[in-house]
Amino acid sequence: MTAEEGVQLSQQNAKDFFRVLNLNKKCDTSKHKVLVVSVCPQSLPYFAAKFNLSVTDASRRLCGFLKSLGVHYVFDTTIAADFSILE
């Protein structure tokens, strides 16, 4: 891991996530920080089982919930996981 990757990783935590969400709610939209969430393939079956939903419904609801908080983009990392297996 490079020093830059270490800095980026250290900036990805719940405290900073909620801080940016709150700042985005208070400031002009031209100054908003873009919030992106990636969802790993293992988390969706967990949510589906916990809430008695299909994986597709769990994915839709999780995405909707995150967007309702103020997240701009939600990405499923299944394709990235598939690529890493191929390597």
PyMOL Python script that loads the backbone (N, CA, C, O; Angstrom):
from pymol import cmd

cmd.read_pdbstr("""\
ATOM      1  N   MET A   1       0.848  -1.166   0.000  1.00  0.00           N
ATOM      2  CA  MET A   1       0.000   0.000   0.000  1.00  0.00           C
ATOM      3  C   MET A   1       0.897   1.234   0.000  1.00  0.00           C
ATOM      4  O   MET A   1       1.852   1.338   0.770  1.00  0.00           O
ATOM      5  N   THR A   2       0.559   2.160  -0.887  1.00  0.00           N
ATOM      6  CA  THR A   2       1.322   3.407  -0.935  1.00  0.00           C
ATOM      7  C   THR A   2       0.840   4.350   0.161  1.00  0.00           C
ATOM      8  O   THR A   2      -0.209   4.134   0.769  1.00  0.00           O
ATOM      9  N   ALA A   3       1.612   5.382   0.400  1.00  0.00           N
ATOM     10  CA  ALA A   3       1.227   6.373   1.410  1.00  0.00           C
ATOM     11  C   ALA A   3      -0.089   7.047   1.027  1.00  0.00           C
ATOM     12  O   ALA A   3      -0.936   7.302   1.883  1.00  0.00           O
ATOM     13  N   GLU A   4      -0.251   7.332  -0.263  1.00  0.00           N
ATOM     14  CA  GLU A   4      -1.493   7.964  -0.738  1.00  0.00           C
ATOM     15  C   GLU A   4      -2.692   7.046  -0.506  1.00  0.00           C
ATOM     16  O   GLU A   4      -3.751   7.508  -0.083  1.00  0.00           O
ATOM     17  N   GLU A   5      -2.534   5.759  -0.778  1.00  0.00           N
ATOM     18  CA  GLU A   5      -3.622   4.805  -0.531  1.00  0.00           C
ATOM     19  C   GLU A   5      -3.947   4.732   0.957  1.00  0.00           C
ATOM     20  O   GLU A   5      -5.112   4.612   1.336  1.00  0.00           O
ATOM     21  N   GLY A   6      -2.927   4.803   1.793  1.00  0.00           N
ATOM     22  CA  GLY A   6      -3.144   4.795   3.234  1.00  0.00           C
ATOM     23  C   GLY A   6      -3.940   6.000   3.697  1.00  0.00           C
ATOM     24  O   GLY A   6      -4.813   5.882   4.557  1.00  0.00           O
ATOM     25  N   VAL A   7      -3.640   7.166   3.126  1.00  0.00           N
ATOM     26  CA  VAL A   7      -4.378   8.384   3.468  1.00  0.00           C
ATOM     27  C   VAL A   7      -5.830   8.259   3.021  1.00  0.00           C
ATOM     28  O   VAL A   7      -6.745   8.598   3.771  1.00  0.00           O
ATOM     29  N   GLN A   8      -6.041   7.774   1.804  1.00  0.00           N
ATOM     30  CA  GLN A   8      -7.409   7.622   1.302  1.00  0.00           C
ATOM     31  C   GLN A   8      -8.202   6.638   2.152  1.00  0.00           C
ATOM     32  O   GLN A   8      -9.369   6.883   2.458  1.00  0.00           O
ATOM     33  N   LEU A   9      -7.587   5.541   2.532  1.00  0.00           N
ATOM     34  CA  LEU A   9      -8.271   4.545   3.351  1.00  0.00           C
ATOM     35  C   LEU A   9      -8.618   5.104   4.722  1.00  0.00           C
ATOM     36  O   LEU A   9      -9.692   4.825   5.253  1.00  0.00           O
ATOM     37  N   SER A  10      -7.718   5.888   5.296  1.00  0.00           N
ATOM     38  CA  SER A  10      -7.978   6.451   6.625  1.00  0.00           C
ATOM     39  C   SER A  10      -9.117   7.467   6.602  1.00  0.00           C
ATOM     40  O   SER A  10      -9.703   7.765   7.643  1.00  0.00           O
ATOM     41  N   GLN A  11      -9.434   8.002   5.419  1.00  0.00           N
ATOM     42  CA  GLN A  11     -10.513   8.981   5.304  1.00  0.00           C
ATOM     43  C   GLN A  11     -11.879   8.319   5.117  1.00  0.00           C
ATOM     44  O   GLN A  11     -12.895   9.010   5.036  1.00  0.00           O
ATOM     45  N   GLN A  12     -11.911   7.003   5.048  1.00  0.00           N
ATOM     46  CA  GLN A  12     -13.160   6.288   4.821  1.00  0.00           C
ATOM     47  C   GLN A  12     -13.647   5.685   6.128  1.00  0.00           C
ATOM     48  O   GLN A  12     -13.385   4.518   6.419  1.00  0.00           O
ATOM     49  N   ASN A  13     -14.346   6.472   6.903  1.00  0.00           N
ATOM     50  CA  ASN A  13     -14.906   5.957   8.146  1.00  0.00           C
ATOM     51  C   ASN A  13     -16.272   6.586   8.376  1.00  0.00           C
ATOM     52  O   ASN A  13     -16.611   7.599   7.763  1.00  0.00           O
ATOM     53  N   ALA A  14     -17.043   5.986   9.254  1.00  0.00           N
ATOM     54  CA  ALA A  14     -18.420   6.427   9.486  1.00  0.00           C
ATOM     55  C   ALA A  14     -18.483   7.864   9.995  1.00  0.00           C
ATOM     56  O   ALA A  14     -19.370   8.623   9.606  1.00  0.00           O
ATOM     57  N   LYS A  15     -17.550   8.236  10.857  1.00  0.00           N
ATOM     58  CA  LYS A  15     -17.565   9.592  11.427  1.00  0.00           C
ATOM     59  C   LYS A  15     -17.445  10.640  10.323  1.00  0.00           C
ATOM     60  O   LYS A  15     -18.216  11.599  10.293  1.00  0.00           O
ATOM     61  N   ASP A  16     -16.487  10.464   9.420  1.00  0.00           N
ATOM     62  CA  ASP A  16     -16.306  11.420   8.328  1.00  0.00           C
ATOM     63  C   ASP A  16     -17.473  11.369   7.343  1.00  0.00           C
ATOM     64  O   ASP A  16     -17.878  12.397   6.800  1.00  0.00           O
ATOM     65  N   PHE A  17     -18.006  10.183   7.117  1.00  0.00           N
ATOM     66  CA  PHE A  17     -19.154  10.022   6.225  1.00  0.00           C
ATOM     67  C   PHE A  17     -20.331  10.866   6.721  1.00  0.00           C
ATOM     68  O   PHE A  17     -20.919  11.627   5.953  1.00  0.00           O
ATOM     69  N   PHE A  18     -20.672  10.730   8.002  1.00  0.00           N
ATOM     70  CA  PHE A  18     -21.796  11.483   8.551  1.00  0.00           C
ATOM     71  C   PHE A  18     -21.483  12.976   8.665  1.00  0.00           C
ATOM     72  O   PHE A  18     -22.386  13.806   8.567  1.00  0.00           O
ATOM     73  N   ARG A  19     -20.227  13.318   8.870  1.00  0.00           N
ATOM     74  CA  ARG A  19     -19.830  14.728   8.902  1.00  0.00           C
ATOM     75  C   ARG A  19     -20.084  15.371   7.538  1.00  0.00           C
ATOM     76  O   ARG A  19     -20.633  16.470   7.456  1.00  0.00           O
ATOM     77  N   VAL A  20     -19.684  14.682   6.474  1.00  0.00           N
ATOM     78  CA  VAL A  20     -19.890  15.217   5.126  1.00  0.00           C
ATOM     79  C   VAL A  20     -21.382  15.257   4.786  1.00  0.00           C
ATOM     80  O   VAL A  20     -21.846  16.212   4.163  1.00  0.00           O
ATOM     81  N   LEU A  21     -22.134  14.237   5.186  1.00  0.00           N
ATOM     82  CA  LEU A  21     -23.587  14.267   4.967  1.00  0.00           C
ATOM     83  C   LEU A  21     -24.196  15.513   5.599  1.00  0.00           C
ATOM     84  O   LEU A  21     -24.998  16.204   4.971  1.00  0.00           O
ATOM     85  N   ASN A  22     -23.817  15.795   6.835  1.00  0.00           N
ATOM     86  CA  ASN A  22     -24.352  16.968   7.538  1.00  0.00           C
ATOM     87  C   ASN A  22     -23.908  18.274   6.893  1.00  0.00           C
ATOM     88  O   ASN A  22     -24.697  19.212   6.782  1.00  0.00           O
ATOM     89  N   LEU A  23     -22.647  18.342   6.464  1.00  0.00           N
ATOM     90  CA  LEU A  23     -22.167  19.551   5.783  1.00  0.00           C
ATOM     91  C   LEU A  23     -22.929  19.779   4.484  1.00  0.00           C
ATOM     92  O   LEU A  23     -23.298  20.909   4.166  1.00  0.00           O
ATOM     93  N   ASN A  24     -23.166  18.702   3.733  1.00  0.00           N
ATOM     94  CA  ASN A  24     -23.896  18.823   2.472  1.00  0.00           C
ATOM     95  C   ASN A  24     -25.311  19.357   2.694  1.00  0.00           C
ATOM     96  O   ASN A  24     -25.835  20.091   1.856  1.00  0.00           O
ATOM     97  N   LYS A  25     -25.926  18.995   3.811  1.00  0.00           N
ATOM     98  CA  LYS A  25     -27.288  19.463   4.097  1.00  0.00           C
ATOM     99  C   LYS A  25     -27.308  20.952   4.424  1.00  0.00           C
ATOM    100  O   LYS A  25     -28.323  21.619   4.220  1.00  0.00           O
ATOM    101  N   LYS A  26     -26.192  21.475   4.931  1.00  0.00           N
ATOM    102  CA  LYS A  26     -26.145  22.861   5.399  1.00  0.00           C
ATOM    103  C   LYS A  26     -25.632  23.850   4.358  1.00  0.00           C
ATOM    104  O   LYS A  26     -25.900  25.046   4.471  1.00  0.00           O
ATOM    105  N   CYS A  27     -24.910  23.388   3.361  1.00  0.00           N
ATOM    106  CA  CYS A  27     -24.271  24.323   2.435  1.00  0.00           C
ATOM    107  C   CYS A  27     -24.971  24.344   1.076  1.00  0.00           C
ATOM    108  O   CYS A  27     -25.823  23.508   0.777  1.00  0.00           O
ATOM    109  N   ASP A  28     -24.586  25.316   0.276  1.00  0.00           N
ATOM    110  CA  ASP A  28     -25.095  25.469  -1.081  1.00  0.00           C
ATOM    111  C   ASP A  28     -24.751  24.232  -1.909  1.00  0.00           C
ATOM    112  O   ASP A  28     -23.676  23.656  -1.742  1.00  0.00           O
ATOM    113  N   THR A  29     -25.651  23.822  -2.796  1.00  0.00           N
ATOM    114  CA  THR A  29     -25.427  22.593  -3.571  1.00  0.00           C
ATOM    115  C   THR A  29     -24.175  22.666  -4.440  1.00  0.00           C
ATOM    116  O   THR A  29     -23.595  21.629  -4.761  1.00  0.00           O
ATOM    117  N   SER A  30     -23.751  23.854  -4.824  1.00  0.00           N
ATOM    118  CA  SER A  30     -22.539  23.972  -5.634  1.00  0.00           C
ATOM    119  C   SER A  30     -21.284  23.607  -4.842  1.00  0.00           C
ATOM    120  O   SER A  30     -20.228  23.363  -5.425  1.00  0.00           O
ATOM    121  N   LYS A  31     -21.402  23.569  -3.508  1.00  0.00           N
ATOM    122  CA  LYS A  31     -20.258  23.245  -2.659  1.00  0.00           C
ATOM    123  C   LYS A  31     -20.333  21.834  -2.076  1.00  0.00           C
ATOM    124  O   LYS A  31     -19.487  21.449  -1.269  1.00  0.00           O
ATOM    125  N   HIS A  32     -21.340  21.066  -2.480  1.00  0.00           N
ATOM    126  CA  HIS A  32     -21.482  19.707  -1.957  1.00  0.00           C
ATOM    127  C   HIS A  32     -20.305  18.827  -2.351  1.00  0.00           C
ATOM    128  O   HIS A  32     -19.767  18.939  -3.452  1.00  0.00           O
ATOM    129  N   LYS A  33     -19.919  17.960  -1.440  1.00  0.00           N
ATOM    130  CA  LYS A  33     -18.965  16.910  -1.764  1.00  0.00           C
ATOM    131  C   LYS A  33     -19.772  15.730  -2.291  1.00  0.00           C
ATOM    132  O   LYS A  33     -20.844  15.421  -1.771  1.00  0.00           O
ATOM    133  N   VAL A  34     -19.258  15.082  -3.313  1.00  0.00           N
ATOM    134  CA  VAL A  34     -19.943  13.926  -3.884  1.00  0.00           C
ATOM    135  C   VAL A  34     -19.662  12.720  -2.999  1.00  0.00           C
ATOM    136  O   VAL A  34     -18.509  12.395  -2.716  1.00  0.00           O
ATOM    137  N   LEU A  35     -20.732  12.065  -2.569  1.00  0.00           N
ATOM    138  CA  LEU A  35     -20.599  10.888  -1.711  1.00  0.00           C
ATOM    139  C   LEU A  35     -20.871   9.634  -2.526  1.00  0.00           C
ATOM    140  O   LEU A  35     -21.898   9.518  -3.195  1.00  0.00           O
ATOM    141  N   VAL A  36     -19.930   8.699  -2.456  1.00  0.00           N
ATOM    142  CA  VAL A  36     -20.026   7.441  -3.186  1.00  0.00           C
ATOM    143  C   VAL A  36     -19.895   6.301  -2.189  1.00  0.00           C
ATOM    144  O   VAL A  36     -19.002   6.306  -1.340  1.00  0.00           O
ATOM    145  N   VAL A  37     -20.792   5.321  -2.295  1.00  0.00           N
ATOM    146  CA  VAL A  37     -20.744   4.138  -1.436  1.00  0.00           C
ATOM    147  C   VAL A  37     -20.588   2.922  -2.329  1.00  0.00           C
ATOM    148  O   VAL A  37     -21.288   2.793  -3.334  1.00  0.00           O
ATOM    149  N   SER A  38     -19.682   2.036  -1.973  1.00  0.00           N
ATOM    150  CA  SER A  38     -19.559   0.758  -2.678  1.00  0.00           C
ATOM    151  C   SER A  38     -20.079  -0.342  -1.763  1.00  0.00           C
ATOM    152  O   SER A  38     -19.789  -0.373  -0.567  1.00  0.00           O
ATOM    153  N   VAL A  39     -20.855  -1.242  -2.355  1.00  0.00           N
ATOM    154  CA  VAL A  39     -21.467  -2.337  -1.607  1.00  0.00           C
ATOM    155  C   VAL A  39     -20.814  -3.636  -2.059  1.00  0.00           C
ATOM    156  O   VAL A  39     -20.838  -3.974  -3.243  1.00  0.00           O
ATOM    157  N   CYS A  40     -20.233  -4.358  -1.114  1.00  0.00           N
ATOM    158  CA  CYS A  40     -19.565  -5.614  -1.457  1.00  0.00           C
ATOM    159  C   CYS A  40     -20.609  -6.716  -1.656  1.00  0.00           C
ATOM    160  O   CYS A  40     -21.689  -6.654  -1.068  1.00  0.00           O
ATOM    161  N   PRO A  41     -20.299  -7.721  -2.474  1.00  0.00           N
ATOM    162  CA  PRO A  41     -21.268  -8.770  -2.783  1.00  0.00           C
ATOM    163  C   PRO A  41     -21.740  -9.561  -1.561  1.00  0.00           C
ATOM    164  O   PRO A  41     -22.862 -10.067  -1.557  1.00  0.00           O
ATOM    165  N   GLN A  42     -20.920  -9.675  -0.545  1.00  0.00           N
ATOM    166  CA  GLN A  42     -21.286 -10.459   0.635  1.00  0.00           C
ATOM    167  C   GLN A  42     -22.340  -9.769   1.494  1.00  0.00           C
ATOM    168  O   GLN A  42     -23.065 -10.441   2.229  1.00  0.00           O
ATOM    169  N   SER A  43     -22.441  -8.450   1.419  1.00  0.00           N
ATOM    170  CA  SER A  43     -23.358  -7.737   2.309  1.00  0.00           C
ATOM    171  C   SER A  43     -24.820  -7.869   1.888  1.00  0.00           C
ATOM    172  O   SER A  43     -25.702  -7.872   2.747  1.00  0.00           O
ATOM    173  N   LEU A  44     -25.093  -7.977   0.610  1.00  0.00           N
ATOM    174  CA  LEU A  44     -26.485  -8.027   0.160  1.00  0.00           C
ATOM    175  C   LEU A  44     -27.223  -9.285   0.617  1.00  0.00           C
ATOM    176  O   LEU A  44     -28.353  -9.170   1.092  1.00  0.00           O
ATOM    177  N   PRO A  45     -26.638 -10.482   0.498  1.00  0.00           N
ATOM    178  CA  PRO A  45     -27.339 -11.662   1.029  1.00  0.00           C
ATOM    179  C   PRO A  45     -27.569 -11.574   2.541  1.00  0.00           C
ATOM    180  O   PRO A  45     -28.576 -12.074   3.043  1.00  0.00           O
ATOM    181  N   TYR A  46     -26.653 -10.949   3.259  1.00  0.00           N
ATOM    182  CA  TYR A  46     -26.827 -10.769   4.702  1.00  0.00           C
ATOM    183  C   TYR A  46     -28.068  -9.920   4.976  1.00  0.00           C
ATOM    184  O   TYR A  46     -28.928 -10.309   5.766  1.00  0.00           O
ATOM    185  N   PHE A  47     -28.160  -8.752   4.319  1.00  0.00           N
ATOM    186  CA  PHE A  47     -29.325  -7.884   4.509  1.00  0.00           C
ATOM    187  C   PHE A  47     -30.609  -8.576   4.061  1.00  0.00           C
ATOM    188  O   PHE A  47     -31.650  -8.447   4.705  1.00  0.00           O
ATOM    189  N   ALA A  48     -30.529  -9.309   2.957  1.00  0.00           N
ATOM    190  CA  ALA A  48     -31.714 -10.012   2.455  1.00  0.00           C
ATOM    191  C   ALA A  48     -32.224 -11.014   3.487  1.00  0.00           C
ATOM    192  O   ALA A  48     -33.423 -11.068   3.763  1.00  0.00           O
ATOM    193  N   ALA A  49     -31.326 -11.800   4.052  1.00  0.00           N
ATOM    194  CA  ALA A  49     -31.727 -12.795   5.054  1.00  0.00           C
ATOM    195  C   ALA A  49     -32.234 -12.117   6.325  1.00  0.00           C
ATOM    196  O   ALA A  49     -33.232 -12.545   6.905  1.00  0.00           O
ATOM    197  N   LYS A  50     -31.555 -11.074   6.751  1.00  0.00           N
ATOM    198  CA  LYS A  50     -31.941 -10.384   7.990  1.00  0.00           C
ATOM    199  C   LYS A  50     -33.341  -9.788   7.904  1.00  0.00           C
ATOM    200  O   LYS A  50     -34.085  -9.803   8.884  1.00  0.00           O
ATOM    201  N   PHE A  51     -33.702  -9.265   6.739  1.00  0.00           N
ATOM    202  CA  PHE A  51     -34.995  -8.596   6.585  1.00  0.00           C
ATOM    203  C   PHE A  51     -35.995  -9.410   5.756  1.00  0.00           C
ATOM    204  O   PHE A  51     -37.034  -8.895   5.343  1.00  0.00           O
ATOM    205  N   ASN A  52     -35.669 -10.687   5.518  1.00  0.00           N
ATOM    206  CA  ASN A  52     -36.564 -11.604   4.806  1.00  0.00           C
ATOM    207  C   ASN A  52     -36.963 -11.043   3.433  1.00  0.00           C
ATOM    208  O   ASN A  52     -38.144 -10.975   3.094  1.00  0.00           O
ATOM    209  N   LEU A  53     -35.956 -10.646   2.658  1.00  0.00           N
ATOM    210  CA  LEU A  53     -36.153 -10.086   1.324  1.00  0.00           C
ATOM    211  C   LEU A  53     -35.367 -10.897   0.312  1.00  0.00           C
ATOM    212  O   LEU A  53     -34.487 -11.674   0.681  1.00  0.00           O
ATOM    213  N   SER A  54     -35.679 -10.722  -0.956  1.00  0.00           N
ATOM    214  CA  SER A  54     -34.810 -11.272  -1.991  1.00  0.00           C
ATOM    215  C   SER A  54     -33.556 -10.398  -2.045  1.00  0.00           C
ATOM    216  O   SER A  54     -33.557  -9.270  -1.552  1.00  0.00           O
ATOM    217  N   VAL A  55     -32.504 -10.918  -2.636  1.00  0.00           N
ATOM    218  CA  VAL A  55     -31.267 -10.136  -2.751  1.00  0.00           C
ATOM    219  C   VAL A  55     -31.519  -8.884  -3.600  1.00  0.00           C
ATOM    220  O   VAL A  55     -30.981  -7.815  -3.309  1.00  0.00           O
ATOM    221  N   THR A  56     -32.329  -9.019  -4.635  1.00  0.00           N
ATOM    222  CA  THR A  56     -32.651  -7.868  -5.484  1.00  0.00           C
ATOM    223  C   THR A  56     -33.386  -6.790  -4.694  1.00  0.00           C
ATOM    224  O   THR A  56     -33.057  -5.608  -4.796  1.00  0.00           O
ATOM    225  N   ASP A  57     -34.383  -7.198  -3.904  1.00  0.00           N
ATOM    226  CA  ASP A  57     -35.111  -6.222  -3.088  1.00  0.00           C
ATOM    227  C   ASP A  57     -34.208  -5.590  -2.033  1.00  0.00           C
ATOM    228  O   ASP A  57     -34.297  -4.390  -1.772  1.00  0.00           O
ATOM    229  N   ALA A  58     -33.348  -6.391  -1.434  1.00  0.00           N
ATOM    230  CA  ALA A  58     -32.418  -5.855  -0.436  1.00  0.00           C
ATOM    231  C   ALA A  58     -31.501  -4.818  -1.077  1.00  0.00           C
ATOM    232  O   ALA A  58     -31.219  -3.777  -0.484  1.00  0.00           O
ATOM    233  N   SER A  59     -31.044  -5.107  -2.280  1.00  0.00           N
ATOM    234  CA  SER A  59     -30.181  -4.174  -3.000  1.00  0.00           C
ATOM    235  C   SER A  59     -30.912  -2.864  -3.280  1.00  0.00           C
ATOM    236  O   SER A  59     -30.365  -1.784  -3.059  1.00  0.00           O
ATOM    237  N   ARG A  60     -32.138  -2.961  -3.762  1.00  0.00           N
ATOM    238  CA  ARG A  60     -32.930  -1.755  -4.057  1.00  0.00           C
ATOM    239  C   ARG A  60     -33.182  -0.933  -2.796  1.00  0.00           C
ATOM    240  O   ARG A  60     -33.047   0.290  -2.806  1.00  0.00           O
ATOM    241  N   ARG A  61     -33.546  -1.608  -1.723  1.00  0.00           N
ATOM    242  CA  ARG A  61     -33.861  -0.882  -0.488  1.00  0.00           C
ATOM    243  C   ARG A  61     -32.621  -0.244   0.131  1.00  0.00           C
ATOM    244  O   ARG A  61     -32.677   0.885   0.619  1.00  0.00           O
ATOM    245  N   LEU A  62     -31.498  -0.971   0.109  1.00  0.00           N
ATOM    246  CA  LEU A  62     -30.260  -0.405   0.645  1.00  0.00           C
ATOM    247  C   LEU A  62     -29.843   0.816  -0.170  1.00  0.00           C
ATOM    248  O   LEU A  62     -29.453   1.842   0.387  1.00  0.00           O
ATOM    249  N   CYS A  63     -29.928   0.696  -1.477  1.00  0.00           N
ATOM    250  CA  CYS A  63     -29.587   1.820  -2.355  1.00  0.00           C
ATOM    251  C   CYS A  63     -30.516   3.002  -2.085  1.00  0.00           C
ATOM    252  O   CYS A  63     -30.056   4.139  -1.976  1.00  0.00           O
ATOM    253  N   GLY A  64     -31.803   2.744  -1.977  1.00  0.00           N
ATOM    254  CA  GLY A  64     -32.764   3.807  -1.689  1.00  0.00           C
ATOM    255  C   GLY A  64     -32.500   4.475  -0.351  1.00  0.00           C
ATOM    256  O   GLY A  64     -32.583   5.697  -0.229  1.00  0.00           O
ATOM    257  N   PHE A  65     -32.180   3.660   0.656  1.00  0.00           N
ATOM    258  CA  PHE A  65     -31.875   4.200   1.979  1.00  0.00           C
ATOM    259  C   PHE A  65     -30.651   5.108   1.929  1.00  0.00           C
ATOM    260  O   PHE A  65     -30.672   6.219   2.460  1.00  0.00           O
ATOM    261  N   LEU A  66     -29.587   4.631   1.291  1.00  0.00           N
ATOM    262  CA  LEU A  66     -28.362   5.429   1.209  1.00  0.00           C
ATOM    263  C   LEU A  66     -28.608   6.732   0.452  1.00  0.00           C
ATOM    264  O   LEU A  66     -28.115   7.786   0.853  1.00  0.00           O
ATOM    265  N   LYS A  67     -29.367   6.663  -0.635  1.00  0.00           N
ATOM    266  CA  LYS A  67     -29.669   7.882  -1.394  1.00  0.00           C
ATOM    267  C   LYS A  67     -30.545   8.827  -0.582  1.00  0.00           C
ATOM    268  O   LYS A  67     -30.422  10.045  -0.709  1.00  0.00           O
ATOM    269  N   SER A  68     -31.434   8.277   0.257  1.00  0.00           N
ATOM    270  CA  SER A  68     -32.271   9.145   1.097  1.00  0.00           C
ATOM    271  C   SER A  68     -31.434   9.889   2.137  1.00  0.00           C
ATOM    272  O   SER A  68     -31.822  10.960   2.604  1.00  0.00           O
ATOM    273  N   LEU A  69     -30.284   9.316   2.494  1.00  0.00           N
ATOM    274  CA  LEU A  69     -29.375   9.994   3.419  1.00  0.00           C
ATOM    275  C   LEU A  69     -28.624  11.139   2.746  1.00  0.00           C
ATOM    276  O   LEU A  69     -28.182  12.078   3.408  1.00  0.00           O
ATOM    277  N   GLY A  70     -28.483  11.050   1.412  1.00  0.00           N
ATOM    278  CA  GLY A  70     -27.748  12.078   0.686  1.00  0.00           C
ATOM    279  C   GLY A  70     -26.591  11.545  -0.132  1.00  0.00           C
ATOM    280  O   GLY A  70     -25.803  12.323  -0.670  1.00  0.00           O
ATOM    281  N   VAL A  71     -26.476  10.228  -0.234  1.00  0.00           N
ATOM    282  CA  VAL A  71     -25.418   9.623  -1.050  1.00  0.00           C
ATOM    283  C   VAL A  71     -25.756   9.852  -2.523  1.00  0.00           C
ATOM    284  O   VAL A  71     -26.905   9.685  -2.932  1.00  0.00           O
ATOM    285  N   HIS A  72     -24.766  10.229  -3.310  1.00  0.00           N
ATOM    286  CA  HIS A  72     -24.986  10.512  -4.722  1.00  0.00           C
ATOM    287  C   HIS A  72     -24.944   9.252  -5.582  1.00  0.00           C
ATOM    288  O   HIS A  72     -25.765   9.088  -6.485  1.00  0.00           O
ATOM    289  N   TYR A  73     -24.000   8.373  -5.308  1.00  0.00           N
ATOM    290  CA  TYR A  73     -23.827   7.167  -6.122  1.00  0.00           C
ATOM    291  C   TYR A  73     -23.628   5.955  -5.222  1.00  0.00           C
ATOM    292  O   TYR A  73     -22.935   6.021  -4.207  1.00  0.00           O
ATOM    293  N   VAL A  74     -24.254   4.839  -5.616  1.00  0.00           N
ATOM    294  CA  VAL A  74     -24.069   3.568  -4.916  1.00  0.00           C
ATOM    295  C   VAL A  74     -23.646   2.551  -5.968  1.00  0.00           C
ATOM    296  O   VAL A  74     -24.342   2.351  -6.964  1.00  0.00           O
ATOM    297  N   PHE A  75     -22.499   1.908  -5.742  1.00  0.00           N
ATOM    298  CA  PHE A  75     -21.975   0.927  -6.686  1.00  0.00           C
ATOM    299  C   PHE A  75     -21.900  -0.449  -6.053  1.00  0.00           C
ATOM    300  O   PHE A  75     -21.505  -0.603  -4.897  1.00  0.00           O
ATOM    301  N   ASP A  76     -22.286  -1.441  -6.833  1.00  0.00           N
ATOM    302  CA  ASP A  76     -22.151  -2.840  -6.441  1.00  0.00           C
ATOM    303  C   ASP A  76     -20.778  -3.300  -6.939  1.00  0.00           C
ATOM    304  O   ASP A  76     -20.470  -3.160  -8.123  1.00  0.00           O
ATOM    305  N   THR A  77     -19.972  -3.835  -6.062  1.00  0.00           N
ATOM    306  CA  THR A  77     -18.606  -4.221  -6.441  1.00  0.00           C
ATOM    307  C   THR A  77     -18.496  -5.670  -6.899  1.00  0.00           C
ATOM    308  O   THR A  77     -17.396  -6.221  -6.938  1.00  0.00           O
ATOM    309  N   THR A  78     -19.622  -6.299  -7.249  1.00  0.00           N
ATOM    310  CA  THR A  78     -19.598  -7.692  -7.699  1.00  0.00           C
ATOM    311  C   THR A  78     -18.696  -7.868  -8.914  1.00  0.00           C
ATOM    312  O   THR A  78     -17.922  -8.824  -8.980  1.00  0.00           O
ATOM    313  N   ILE A  79     -18.789  -6.959  -9.870  1.00  0.00           N
ATOM    314  CA  ILE A  79     -17.964  -7.076 -11.078  1.00  0.00           C
ATOM    315  C   ILE A  79     -16.487  -6.982 -10.720  1.00  0.00           C
ATOM    316  O   ILE A  79     -15.671  -7.735 -11.253  1.00  0.00           O
ATOM    317  N   ALA A  80     -16.140  -6.075  -9.831  1.00  0.00           N
ATOM    318  CA  ALA A  80     -14.741  -5.955  -9.404  1.00  0.00           C
ATOM    319  C   ALA A  80     -14.280  -7.236  -8.723  1.00  0.00           C
ATOM    320  O   ALA A  80     -13.148  -7.674  -8.928  1.00  0.00           O
ATOM    321  N   ALA A  81     -15.150  -7.840  -7.914  1.00  0.00           N
ATOM    322  CA  ALA A  81     -14.793  -9.099  -7.249  1.00  0.00           C
ATOM    323  C   ALA A  81     -14.583 -10.200  -8.280  1.00  0.00           C
ATOM    324  O   ALA A  81     -13.667 -11.011  -8.150  1.00  0.00           O
ATOM    325  N   ASP A  82     -15.431 -10.229  -9.305  1.00  0.00           N
ATOM    326  CA  ASP A  82     -15.275 -11.233 -10.367  1.00  0.00           C
ATOM    327  C   ASP A  82     -13.951 -11.055 -11.101  1.00  0.00           C
ATOM    328  O   ASP A  82     -13.278 -12.035 -11.419  1.00  0.00           O
ATOM    329  N   PHE A  83     -13.577  -9.806 -11.370  1.00  0.00           N
ATOM    330  CA  PHE A  83     -12.299  -9.554 -12.036  1.00  0.00           C
ATOM    331  C   PHE A  83     -11.125 -10.010 -11.174  1.00  0.00           C
ATOM    332  O   PHE A  83     -10.154 -10.561 -11.693  1.00  0.00           O
ATOM    333  N   SER A  84     -11.203  -9.788  -9.879  1.00  0.00           N
ATOM    334  CA  SER A  84     -10.096 -10.189  -9.007  1.00  0.00           C
ATOM    335  C   SER A  84      -9.955 -11.708  -8.970  1.00  0.00           C
ATOM    336  O   SER A  84      -8.847 -12.224  -8.822  1.00  0.00           O
ATOM    337  N   ILE A  85     -11.058 -12.420  -9.103  1.00  0.00           N
ATOM    338  CA  ILE A  85     -10.992 -13.887  -9.149  1.00  0.00           C
ATOM    339  C   ILE A  85     -10.318 -14.344 -10.435  1.00  0.00           C
ATOM    340  O   ILE A  85      -9.561 -15.314 -10.432  1.00  0.00           O
ATOM    341  N   LEU A  86     -10.593 -13.644 -11.541  1.00  0.00           N
ATOM    342  CA  LEU A  86      -9.994 -14.000 -12.825  1.00  0.00           C
ATOM    343  C   LEU A  86      -8.489 -13.779 -12.843  1.00  0.00           C
ATOM    344  O   LEU A  86      -7.763 -14.478 -13.551  1.00  0.00           O
ATOM    345  N   GLU A  87      -8.021 -12.813 -12.069  1.00  0.00           N
ATOM    346  CA  GLU A  87      -6.586 -12.540 -12.037  1.00  0.00           C
ATOM    347  C   GLU A  87      -5.904 -13.668 -11.341  1.00  0.00           C
ATOM    348  O   GLU A  87      -4.681 -13.654 -11.195  1.00  0.00           O
TER     349      GLU A  87
END
""", "prot")
cmd.dss("prot")
cmd.show_as("cartoon", "prot")
cmd.util.cbc("prot")
cmd.orient("prot")
